[in-house]
Structure formats: structure tokens, C-alpha cells
Amino acid sequence: MNGSGTARTLSRLWLLAASVLVIAVLYLAKVLFVPLAIAILIAFLLAPPVGFFERRRLPRTLAAMVVLLVFVLILGCVGWVLFSQLIGVANDLPTYRDNITQKLNAIHSPSDSAFSRAVKEIERLSDQVSDAAADSSTVLPSANERNAKKPLGASPSHPIQVREVSHMPWRLDQLGGVLDSVVIALLTIVFTFFVLLQREDLRNRLIRLSGDRNLTVITQAMNDASRRISRYFAMQLTVNATYGAIVATGMYFIGLPHPLVFGGLAAMCRFIPYVGWPFAALVPTVLSLAVFHGWTQSLLIGCLFLCLEIVTANYAEPHIYGKHTGLSALAVLVAAAFWTLLWGPVGLILSVPLTVCLVVMGRHVRSLEFLTVMLGDRPKIPTWICFYQRLLARDEREAAEILEASARDKPLADVCDSVMIPALAMSEEDRLHRDLDGSTIRFVRGTIREMIEELGIREIPETENHFEPNTANSSEPHSSSMKVLCVPVRDETDELTALMLAQSLDGGRIRALAEPPRSIEEILASADREKAEVVVLSGLPPVRFARLNRLYRILRARNRELRILAGIWGDTRISSQQMAGGQELHIVTKMTDAVSEVRAALGVEESTSPGMGEAFPIDGDEHETAA
């Protein structure tokens, strides 16, 4: 155990050190990795057109050059058109000078409102305090100090010569930023060309690098990443183009000049997460302040962008391509912050595709599974664990909500199999390991009991809900109903499983009763009194097989015609157990199977299950398990 724990600790430390090293390399060598990442993502978009030309007998080199040249020309033309149109908008601003001056005067003009009077009063008090402070700190200088402070040549006969200093039009940091952008653009074009040209070779080298044993995993990961990223870009392009068309149409009807410019700008800015749409909304809103005399059009433009963004971000993106990326909303936000901190604005644009690649790798590589758990959109914790965790936290409200969501479209027996029985089994295991105190055990059992009874009442239709509660002390049974007695093998936990089965069976022609934990004599007396036709011995692992064996043998000896079924819930290994004396007992491990077999045995309805099925032998005293 110690060696295994040490190995896990060393593995985690090694993984942490490797992660820190990778992040440091990505940051220090971002001049190389940024264009390479952009090139790989662009290659996902351009690979289909290159393949199209190759199928038309065009050499790959020429096809890659043609597709890449057309792509660069399209980007250049779009950028040039938008830039020239923005220059035209800026040139039109002097024609709106009078409108701008009028609005500035309206903002700064005095007003008789209470707010303006309060501001003026604060300004007056501030001036008085400043004047008082200046008077208290003023000291008259002496004659020598005045002569000393007088600069040479300050007389009219000796004027001071002033040199005119001209500033350089480009500072070194600005020139460096331009050079970095040019280098990144050139490297991106070169990398994209070679990735398109050698994509099969790069794929084969990556597979060879990962090893022959990982051939299937790497192939599936690459196909999954390629499919997700290509679909993401295609759908994002569709969403953003629609977004831009709606903006352009809105600007046209509002009356803002150059509506196509603002539609195209909005579509392009939507590719930048979080900060793109505010910038796209700011430009037309500011221009509308200069173009229109009133404030109505500016408010309409702001409302248009706000409503459009709410609909796009909360409905269009999650439903159209949000599910295809496999990322949670929080993961997108964290990824945007991480990649922006690492690579700047370019990292913000590439954050979603790069994170999709990480999540895909986490789904196929076991050592990277934590990436899928942290960033993926699929909940990695089963429903029953969420339910049990809320019970441990004594949060009855949220536990009930989880159970409500599970029971919304499932019958009670399915909910018991998938949620309540696994949670109850986990609580029993924790109790045996002394991980739970007595109060927590009582809370978990009491809460589950209340939820079982509540779900059982709602499970029965109103026309059939005419029986008394499912307890041994209920009123006289109806003579026309067929009796099923659910008997716990051991203690209160087994009683809860018996209650689950009774609630799942009760209704219609079947009247199911759940017995509390009693002695064997009391159970026999109850079976005779109720005239039960089927008895189900219900137990949750670890089961006391000796007591189960005695119950079965005594019930069988008392009534040879009695149908007896054992439910050992969730323990699929029980099929190998042997029953003492060569006798056989029908065993089920799922609540749904027990419901089907009991109904089939009573002839209430036809069951699709294989009936009582194969008889699994049980060994009694040899496999006794201590409670």
C-alpha cells in the first residue's frame, strides 16, 4: 500500500512538473508557437478545399498554394474594405461637428436639477478647502531667494532661447510591435502551407512518436479533434455571419450611414470571445451620437446589440455549436483568461479551439483525463454520488431535487436501481468502516425513507391509491388483491430496500407490504396472517447469508406452494453462491427485474423478462458476512 501511494504521489508530482515546464515553454517561445497554432487551425479549414482540388488531378503543392493564396486574398480584401470604410466614416465626422458641439454643450450646460446643485456645492466647498490650504502654506521668499530663483537671461534684453524638439513619428516599442505582427503573419502563412503539404506525414510522425501501442487511441483522438474543431469553425462562421447580417439590417432601418461596415465589423469581432461584441457595439453607438440630433437612435443601437448578444450567447451558441465543442461555460471563461495571459489577444481568439484539443486528448488518454473532468461539459460524477453527497451534507432540499430530476421520466424501480440503492449501499459501506457517526446514519436513513414513501404515493394513480400505507400494521387487506410480502433480511437498511420494492409493486391487483426487521417467528406469523402469495427476501450487501438461508428453508417448509424470491441488490457476484442442502432460490440483483418477475409470477401482466429465470444457488453458513 505504501509503495502504491508513493508511486501515485510521484506520478502526480511528475505531471505537475511537466505541466509547469510546458506552460513555461509555450510562454517563452510564443513567437514560434502562436503562428504554428494558428496555422494548424487554419489547416483544418483549408484541408477540404485542398482535397477537392487534389481529386480534380491537381498536384498537392499547387492545390495548397492556390487555396492558401485565395484565402489570404479574401482576408486582405475584407480587411481593406473594412479599413477604407472606417476611414470614410472618420472623414465624415467633421460634417457632424455642429451636432457634436450641441450634445457636448447639453452635457456641460448648467441645470437646475438637485443633482447639479449638489455637484456645484461640492465643487465650491472643494475650492474653499484648497484656497485655505494654499494660504496656510504660502511663505514670502527673501530678496536673495528671489534673485537666486530668477533664471539667467530672463530680462527683456536677454531673452531665453527655446529650441524646438521634434518627436520621432515611430517609437521603438511601436516599431517592435509592428515587426512582431509581421513576423507572426509570415510564419503563419509558411506554417500553414507546409502543414497542408505534409499533413499525412505529420500525422504519421505523431502516431510513431506516441508508440505503436497507442495507435488506436491517437487515431481516435486526432479524428475527434479534427471533427470537433472543423464543426466548431463552420458553425461559428454561420452564427457570426447571421449576427452581422442582423446588425447591418438594424443599422439600415435605424438610419446610420455605412450599415454594411458595422455588420461586417460585428461579424468579425464576434470571433473574439467576451471583448469582441462590446467593441463592435461601441463604434456605431459613438458614431450615432455624432450623426443624430437626439438620443433615441443611440439607445436603439445599444439595445439592439444587447438583446442580440443575450440571445446569441444564451441560446444560439449553446444549442447550435456549444454542445459540439464539449466544453463547459466555466471552462470557456477560464480558457480565455489562461490563453490571453499566455499569448495575449491572439490567445484569446484561439482559446476555444486549443481547449477543445486538450479536452479531446483527456477523453482518449487516461493520464490526461483530469483535463476532461475539469473542462468538459459532461458531468463526471454519477447522479447517485451527487445524491449521497448531498445527504452527507444534510442538504435535504438539493437531494430531493436530484431525485425529482431522476424520477421525472422513470418508474420508481428504475430510480431505486440507479440512485437510491447505490447511495444506500455506499452509506452502509461507510458505516461498516466507521466513517459515519450515528446522527448522520440516522439522517441518511430517515431522509431516504421519507423520499421512498413520497415517490411511492405519486407512483400509484389516484384511481388505484386506495390502500393503506405499506406497513405490516396496516388495515385489513382487500380480498381481491394478491399479496406480496417484502421481508428485510437483516436490519433497517434492508428494510428500506424492502420498502422500495413494496412501493414499486403496490397498486392495481397487487398489494405489497414491507415488513420491519423482526424475528423469524414474527415473520412467519405475518406471512400466515397476510396469506401472502409471494415473499421477497430483501437484502443489501453485505448480506447475512445464514439468516437468508434459514428464512428460505423455514418458509419453504411451512408452505411448499409459496413463491419465494431473494433480492440482493446491486451484487452481481452472488450468482456463484451455493445454497445449503442443494435447495435453490431465485435471486435478482435489480429492482426492475424483481418487479417484472413478481408480476409475471402472479400473472398480473405479461413481462418481457425471462420469468423467474435461472436459479442461482446460495451457500449459507460458509459465506457468512459480518455486519
N, C-alpha and C positions, 0 to 999 in steps of 0.2 A: 504493500500500500504506500509506504514512504517513497519507494522508488518511482512508482507511478505518479504520485503527487509532485515529486521533484521534476520528473520529465515534463509534466504539463506546465509547471512554472517556467522551466527553461524554454519550452516552446513558445509560451506567451511572451517572455522577455525577448526572444529572438524575433518574433513577429513585430513587437513594438519597435525594436531597434531597426529592423528592416523598413518599417513604415516611416520612421523619422528620417532615415537615410534617403528613401525615395522622395519624400517631400522636399528635403534639402536640395537634392539634385534637380528636381523639377523647378525649384525657385532659382537656383544659381544659373542653370542652363536654359532659362526660359526663352532666350533669343533663338535657341535651336528647337526646343520642344513646342513652342507656340506655333510656328509655321508648320511643323510636322503634324501636330494635332489638327490644325485647320485643313491641311492637305488630305489627311486620311478621311475626314468628314466630307470634304468636297468630293473625294473619290467615290464615296458611297452614292452621291447624287449623279456623278457623271459616268459611272460604270455601265448602267443600262444603255445610254446612247452610244458609248464606245462599242458595246457588244452588238448593238443594232448595225452599226457600220461594218463591223467585222463579218457579220452574217451576209453582208452585201459584197463580200470579196475584197474589202478594203484592208490593206495591211494595218496591223495594230498601231504601229508608230504613227502612220499618217492619220488614222482614226483618232488617236489620242490628241494629236496636235490640232486637228480640226475642231474637235469638241471643246478642248480647252481654250482655243482661240475664240470660238463663238461665245463661250461662257464669259471670258474676260471682256469681250466687246460689249456683250449685253450689260454686264455690270458697269462698264465705263460709260456707256450711253445713258443708262438710267441715272448714274451719279452726275453726269454732266448736265442732263436735262433738269434734274432737281436743283443743282447748284446754280445754273443760269436763271431758273425761275425764281429762286430765292434772291438772287442779285436784282432781278427785276422788281421783286416785292420791296426790297430795300430802297431801290431808286424811286419807287412810288411814294415813299414816306414823306418827302418834302411837300407833296401836294396836299397832304393831310395835316400840315403844320398848324393851321388855324384851329382845327378840331382838337389837336393835341394840346395846344395852349389853353383852349377853352376848358378842357377837362382838368388840366393842371390847376388852373385858377379856381375851378369849382371845388377842387380838393383842398386848396390852401386858403380859400376865401373865408372871412370871419363868419361865424354863425352864432345865433343866439340860443343854441341848444344848451342844455345843462352840462353836457359833456365838454363842449367847447369852453364854457365859462370855468369849469373845473380845471381844464388844462391851462387856461390863461392864469388862473390864480396860482397854480403850482409853479408856472414859469416866473411869475412876479416874486413869489417867495424865494425861489431859487436865485434870482438876480440879487435880491436884498442880502441873502446869506453870502453870496460871492463878493459883493461890494464890501460888506463888513470884514470879511477875511482879508481882502486886499488892503483895506485901511489899516488894520492891526499889524500887518506885516511890512508896511512901507516904511523905510528909513531913508532920510535925506542924505545923499553922499556928500563927502567933503570936496573942497576945491581940487586937492591933489588927486582924489579918486576920479573926479570928473575929467581932469586933464589926462589921467592915465588911461581912462576908458575911451577917450577921443581918438579915433583912428588917424593915422598919418595920412595927410593928403585930403582931409575932409573939408578943407576950406574951399571957397569958390575959386581961388586962384590955383589950387591944386586938386582938381577932381580925380576921383578914383577911376582907374581904368578897369573895365569889366570885359572879360573875354567870353565870347560866345562858345559854349561847349556843345558840340553836336553828338547825339547819341547814335550808336550803331543800330541800323534797322533790324538786325537779327542778333539776338543774344546767343551765346554758346549753348545754353541749355535748350533753347528753342531749336537751334540747328541740329543738336543731338537728337531731339525727339523726332524731327522730320527724317533724319537719316535712319533711325531705328524703324520707323514705319516703312520706309522704302526697302530696307533690308528684309523686313518680315514679309512684305508683299512679294519681293523677288524670290525669296526662299520658298514661300508658299506655292508659287507658280511652278518652280523647279521640282519641288517635292511631289506636287500633285501629278505632274507629268510622269515622273518615274514610278509613282505608286500605280497609276493607270497602266503603265507599260509593263510593270513587273508584279502585278497583283498575285498571280498564281505562284510565282517564285517566292514572294514574301510570305504567302500563306504556308507553303511547304516548309520554308525555313522555320517559321514559328511552330509548326507541328513537330518538326525534327528537334527543335530546341526543347520542347516540352516532354519529349520522350515518346517511344512507341506505345507504351502502356496507356498513355493519356490521349491516344489518337481519337477515340470516340468522344471524350469529354471536350477536347479543344475544338473538334469539328462542330459539335453541337453548340458550343459557346459562340464560335465565330458566326455560324448561321443565325443564331438567335440575336446576337448583337447587330448583325447586318440588317436583318429583317426589322428589328425594332427601330433602329436609327433611320433607315430609309422611310419607314412608315411615319415616323415622327416628323421628319422634314417635309414629307409630302403633305401631311395633314396640317402642319403648322403653316406651310405656304398657302394652303387653301383658306384656313381661318384668317390669316393676316390679310390676304387679298380681299376677302369679303369684308373684313374690318375697314380696310382702306376705301373700298367702294362705298360703304355706308357713310363714312366720314366725308368723302367727296360729294356725295349726293346731299348730305345735310348742309355742307358749306354752300352748295349751289342754291338751295332753297332759302337759306338764311341771307344770301346776297353777298358773301365775302368773295373778293376777287381771287383769281387763281385757285379754284377749288380742287383741280386735279393735283396740284402741287401738294396741298395739305393731305389729300387722300394717299398719295404715294409716300409722303413723309410718315404718315401714321402707320402704313403697312410696314415700312422698313424699321421704324422704331419699335414695333411690336416684337421684333426678333430679339430685342434686348430685354431680359426679364426685369420687372419691377420698376426700373427707371425710364424705360422707353416711352411708355404711354404718357406719363406726366410731361415729358419734353414735347411729345407730339401735340399735346393739348395746349401747352403754354404758347407756342408760336402763333397759331391762329387766334387765340384769345387776346394776346397782346396786340396783334395787328387789328383786330376788331375794335379795340379801344381807340385806335387812330382813325379807322375808316368810318365808323358810325357815330352819329351825334349822341345817341342815348346809350343806356347801359343794357338794354334788353337783349340785343344780339350777342353781346359778350356773355351774358348769363345763359343764353340758349346754347352757345357753343360749349361752355363749361358743363352744362347739364347733359348735352349730347355725349361728350366724352366720358363723363362719369357713369351714365346709365349704360353706355356701350361696354365700358370696361367691366362693370358689375356683371352684366350678362355673359360676356366673353370669359371672364376669369372664373365665374362660379357655375356656369352651365356648359358653354361651348367647349372650353378646353378640357375639363374633367370628363365630359361624356364623349367627345369626339376623339381626342388622342391622349387624354390623361391616363386612361387605363392601359393603353398600349405601351407606355413607357415603363410601367412597373414601379414608379416612384411614388412615395407618399408626398403630401403637400409640405410637410415639415422638411423632408429630405430635399425638395427643390429649393427651399429657402436656405437651408444650411449649405447645400452645394453651391448656390450662387455666392454666398458670403465667402466660402472657402476658396473657390477658384478665382474670385475677384481679388482676394487678398494675395493669392499666389501669382496670378498673371495679369492683374489689372482689368481694364474694360474688356479685353479680348477673352479673358477667363469668364467674365460674366455671360458673354454670348455663348461660350462653349460649355457652360456649366451643366446643362441638362444632358446633352449627348455624352459627355465624358462620364457623368454619374450613371447613366444608363449602362455604359460599358462595364463599370465597376459592379453594378448590381447583377448583370448577366454573368460575370465571372464568379460572383459569390454564389449563384444558383448552381453552377456546374463544378466548381472547385470547392471541396469540403473545407480546406483550410481558410478560405475566404468567405465562408458562409455568414460570418458576422456582418459583412457589408450588406447582404440581403436582409438580414434581420434589422439592421439599423436604418437602412434607406428604402427598402422595398415597401410596396403597398399592401402586401398580403400579411395578415396577422400571423405571426409565428407561434403564438400561444393558443392552444386549443380552447374551445368555449368552456369546457368543464374546468379547466385550470383557472380561467378568469372567474368562474362561478365560485370555486372553492377559495380562491384568494380573497374574494370579497367577503365570504363568510368568515375567514380568519380575521379579516379587518373589522368584523362586526358591522359591515355596511349592508344591512338587510335590504335597503331600497335598491341599490345597484345590483345586488344579487338577484332580486326579483325581476328587475328589468332584463337582465341577461336570460333568465329562464323564460320570461314572457316572449322575448325575441326568438328563442329556440322553439317554443311551443306554438308559435303563430301559424305555422303551416305543417305541423307534425302531430300525430296522435301521441297520447300520453306515454305509451310504451316506448316509442322512439326517443322521447325526451328523457325517459328514465335510463335507457341504454347509453345515450350519448352524453348526458350531462350529470344527472343526479347519482347514478350508481358509481361512475368513476370518481366523482368528488367524495362520495361516502366511503369508497374503498381507500382513497388517499387519507381521509381523516382517521380511518381505522388503523392504517399503517403508521401514521404519525402517533396515534395513541399507544400502540404497542412499543414504539421506540421512545416513548415518554417525551415527545416533542411538544405535546399539548397539555395544558393544565385542565383541571376538571371543569372550570367555568366555561372555557372555550369549547370543550367537548359537548357540554350541555347546550350551549348556544347553537352549535352547528346542528346537533340532532333535533333540537326543538324547532329551529327555523326550517329545516328540510321537512319535518313533519307537517308544519303549517302549510308549506307550499304544496306538498303532495295532496293534502286534503282540499286545498283551494283548486288545484288543477283538476282533481278528480270530480269535483262538483260541476265544473264547467265542461268536463268531458262528456257528461251524461246529458242528453237532450232533455228539455223541460217535460216532454211527454213521458219520458222514462224515469225521471228523477222522483220516484215515488217511494223509494225505500228509505229505511232509516240509515244512519251512518254505519260504516263498515267496521264495527267492533263486535267483540264476542258477546257483549251485554246488550245487543240491540233487541228490538221488539220481536214479536212472533213473526216468523217468516211467512211469505205467501206460498200457498201450496202448489201453485202452478210454476214456480221458478225452480231452476236447477241449481243445487247448492255446490259452491266451491269453497273449500276451507284452505286458507293460506296460513301455514304454520311456520313461525320462525324456529330455526334450528337451535340458536344459542341465546342471544341477548337482544338488547334494544336496537342495535344496528340491523340485525336480521329482521327484527320486527318492522323496521322502516321499509326494507325491501319487500316484505310480505304485504305491507300496506300499499306500496306502489303497484304490485301485481293485482291486489284486490280492487283498487281504484281503476286499473286498466281494464279489468274484466267486468266490473259491475255495470248493469244496465240491460234492458231488454228482458230476455228469458233467463239470464244468469244472475244469481245473487251471490256475490263473493264476500266472504268475511275474513278479516285479518285477526288472527289470534295474538294476544300479547305473549311474552315469554312466560311459560308455565311448565309445571312438571309433566312427565309423560302421562301420569294418571289423569290429570286435568285435561290434557289434550285429547285423550281417548274418550273421556266423558263428553267433551264438547262435540267431537265428531259423531258420537252416537246420538246426542241430543239434537244436533242440527240435521242429522240424516244426510250428510254430505255425500255427493256422488264422485267428486274428485278432490283429492288432497294434494296440495303442492307444498313440499318442504323447502323453505326458502332460506338460503344462507349466503353470506358474503365472505369471501376468503379473508383470513384463514378459517376454514370450516372444521368443526369438530366432527370428523367422520364417524367416530364411535357412536356419538349420540344420534347422528343421522341414520346410522345402520340400525340402532335399537328402535328408533321411531318407525322406520320402514318395516322391520320384522314384526313388531307388535301390531301395527296397523294391518299388515297383511294377514297375520294370524287371526285377528279379530274379525276381518271381513275380506274373504277371498275375492269378492266381486268389486271391491273398491279400487278405483283408478288412482294410482299414486305417481306423482311426478316430482322430481327434485330440480330445483333451480339453484345452481351455484353460479352466481352472476359474475361474468367477466373473466372467469378462469377457464381458458380453453385447454389447459393441460389436464383437465380432470378426466378426459376420455381414457386414460391409461390405468385408472384406478380399478381395483378388484373388490367386489362385494363378498363379504364372508358367507360361507355356506353355499357358494355357487349360485345364489339368487341374483336377479338382475333388476336394475332400477333405471327407469328412463330419466335422462339428465338433459337439461338445456342450460345454456350459458347466456342467453339473451332474453330480455323481457318480451320482445316481439314474438320470438319463437314460442315462448310459453303461452302467450295469449292465443296464437294460432292453433297450437296443439290442444289446449283445453277446449277451445270452441269446436275443433274438429272431433275431439273425443265425445263431446256432448251432442254433436250433430246440430249445433245451432246454426252454423253456416259453413259453406264449403271453404276449405283452406287450401292455399297454394303451397303450403309447406308439405314436406314429405310425411306428414302424420306424426305418430309418435317416434318414427324414425328408428335409427339403430340404437340398440340398448347398450349403454356404456356400463361395464361392471365397475364397482367401487369396492375398495378394500377398507374395512372398518378400523380395527384397532391398530393395524400395522402402520397406518399413515395418520395417526392421531396428531393434531397440531395444537400446541399450547396456545391458550388465549393470551 
